[in-house]
Amino acid sequence: MGRYYTDQERYEFCRKYRLSKKTISEFANENGINRHTFGDWLNAYGNIDGKFINIKDTCENENEIVKTKDV
């Protein structure tokens, strides 16, 4: 079984990928993530309240994540 990544970690990988200008395969290989799994994360990144990434609030500055209260 592979490593579990938190929602925040998934979000950060997607954000870093968008800034990297690398291919999905290159970025996933460099970070030890399965290419298909990473593709799923990227698809979910477009839908922040999606199944894979559930971050309720983000800052106006996309380089910073706002911590949400436990619901």
MILUM-710770 format. One record per residue: residue in three letters; x, y negated, z of N, C-alpha, C in turn. Coordinates in steps of 0.001 Angstrom, whole numbers, plus 500000, padded with zeros to 6 digits. Atoms other than C-alpha are relative to their C-alpha. Last residue first. Example, Ala and Ser with C-alpha at 12.3 -4.5 7.8 and 13.67 -1.06 7.14 Angstrom:
BEGIN
NODE_resn_n_X_n_Y_n_Z_ca_X_ca_Y_ca_Z_c_X_c_Y_c_Z
NODE_SER_499180_501190_499940_513670_501060_507140_499230_498910_500730
NODE_ALA_500890_501190_500000_512300_504500_507800_500900_498800_500000
***
This chain:
BEGIN
NODE_resn_n_X_n_Y_n_Z_ca_X_ca_Y_ca_Z_c_X_c_Y_c_Z
NODE_VAL_501468_500089_500055_483973_478804_511825_499381_501167_500705
NODE_ASP_500554_498654_500047_487617_478361_512730_498483_499885_500078
NODE_LYS_500353_499426_498702_488455_474753_511995_499497_501413_499797
NODE_THR_501408_500099_499656_490103_473977_508671_499779_500633_501370
NODE_LYS_500427_498850_499223_493770_473242_508122_498550_499791_500404
NODE_VAL_500610_500396_498739_494281_470706_505368_499550_501256_500715
NODE_ILE_501258_499324_499700_496672_471887_502697_499502_499517_501356
NODE_GLU_500241_499811_498579_499375_469625_501267_498647_500657_500210
NODE_ASN_498843_499349_499406_500949_469532_497800_499798_500305_501478
NODE_GLU_500098_498551_500123_497551_468843_496215_501201_500747_500576
NODE_ASN_498659_499637_500451_497520_465308_497603_500050_501518_499933
NODE_GLU_499917_500680_501296_493821_464553_497836_501361_500282_499380
NODE_CYS_499692_501436_499965_493889_467118_500583_499916_499415_498595
NODE_THR_498649_500299_500472_492176_470465_500390_500188_498498_500032
NODE_ASP_499631_501396_500220_489221_471717_502378_501420_499903_499469
NODE_LYS_501147_500904_499961_487381_475030_502461_500358_498562_499643
NODE_ILE_499499_501158_499275_490129_477368_501372_498921_498939_499919
NODE_ASN_501099_500649_499305_488800_480759_500376_500555_498884_500880
NODE_ILE_499454_501161_499304_491025_482301_497752_498840_499262_500625
NODE_PHE_498604_499770_499647_490346_485808_496467_500604_498871_500821
NODE_LYS_499812_498774_499235_486531_485858_496384_501437_500136_500515
NODE_GLY_500190_498680_500596_486074_482303_495227_500329_501143_500934
NODE_ASP_500820_499261_499041_485645_479065_497158_499746_501427_499526
NODE_ILE_499383_500004_498670_488607_477544_495275_499179_500744_501050
NODE_ASN_501221_499986_499196_487188_478524_491882_500432_500139_501450
NODE_GLY_500913_500942_500634_490025_477615_489500_498682_499879_500754
NODE_TYR_499506_501343_499679_492397_479348_491905_499101_498923_499398
NODE_ALA_500720_500450_498813_490279_482513_491540_500408_498575_500379
NODE_ASN_501399_500151_500395_491548_483028_488003_499181_499459_501163
NODE_LEU_500081_501200_500837_495078_482371_489211_498575_499751_499530
NODE_TRP_499885_501173_499119_494672_484897_492018_499856_498718_499196
NODE_ASP_501272_500128_499277_493434_487519_489565_500016_498777_500904
NODE_GLY_500967_500519_500965_496470_486880_487349_498623_499823_500628
NODE_PHE_499766_501434_500075_498662_487384_490411_499057_499342_498999
NODE_THR_500519_500590_498760_497115_490790_490963_500158_498488_499960
NODE_HIS_501459_499975_500116_497741_491688_487333_499338_499388_501238
NODE_ARG_500438_500963_501008_501388_490592_487500_498481_499938_499896
NODE_ASN_500488_499301_501177_502082_492462_490749_499401_498979_499034
NODE_ILE_501453_499832_500032_503885_490097_493115_499636_500748_498718
NODE_GLY_500347_498654_499540_507583_490289_493980_498505_500269_500072
NODE_ASN_500562_500073_498656_508159_486531_493734_499516_501342_500525
NODE_GLU_499082_500718_499121_510513_486513_490746_499525_499988_501453
NODE_ASN_498805_499168_499779_508402_489198_489039_500968_499340_500970
NODE_ALA_500386_498864_499163_505178_487199_489497_501207_500878_500314
NODE_PHE_500241_500472_498643_506758_483996_488174_499673_501161_500933
NODE_GLU_498753_500492_499406_508229_485652_485098_499797_499615_501461
NODE_SER_499106_498859_499745_505079_487648_484329_501296_499561_500674
NODE_ILE_500541_499259_498853_502774_484640_484706_500940_501139_500371
NODE_THR_501090_499095_500358_505002_482647_482371_499516_500704_501262
NODE_LYS_499537_498661_500366_506999_479787_483820_498807_500822_499539
NODE_LYS_499971_499888_501466_505992_476105_483826_500612_501313_499527
NODE_SER_498763_499361_500464_506902_475968_487550_500164_500033_498487
NODE_LEU_498920_500983_500089_504290_473430_488717_501254_500565_499334
NODE_ARG_500455_501074_500891_501310_475683_487985_501096_498953_499811
NODE_TYR_499974_499501_501376_503193_478629_489548_499630_498885_499023
NODE_LYS_498592_499986_500431_503866_476658_492726_500131_500487_498566
NODE_ARG_499568_501385_500153_500148_475893_493089_501435_499938_499476
NODE_CYS_500663_500531_501192_499181_479520_492489_500439_498571_499720
NODE_PHE_499395_499349_501173_501776_480773_494991_499391_499449_498714
NODE_GLU_498661_500571_500195_500584_478180_497538_500702_500627_498796
NODE_TYR_500155_501354_500517_496932_479222_497133_501363_499382_499687
NODE_ARG_500449_499852_501386_497816_482888_497591_499881_498629_499334
NODE_GLU_498849_499532_500782_499805_482052_500729_499629_500134_498523
NODE_GLN_499086_501131_500161_496900_479990_502100_501219_500400_499175
NODE_ASP_500565_500927_500976_494434_482794_501461_500936_498830_499746
NODE_THR_501105_500808_499483_496699_485200_503339_499481_499101_498883
NODE_TYR_499717_501430_500010_498794_487754_501470_498775_499245_500510
NODE_TYR_501202_500836_499993_498665_491464_502289_500427_498536_500047
NODE_ARG_500070_501025_498967_501730_493487_501281_498694_499224_499878
NODE_GLY_499215_501214_500118_501253_496529_499119_499795_499049_501165
NODE_MET_500842_501173_500000_500000_500000_500000_500885_498766_500000
***
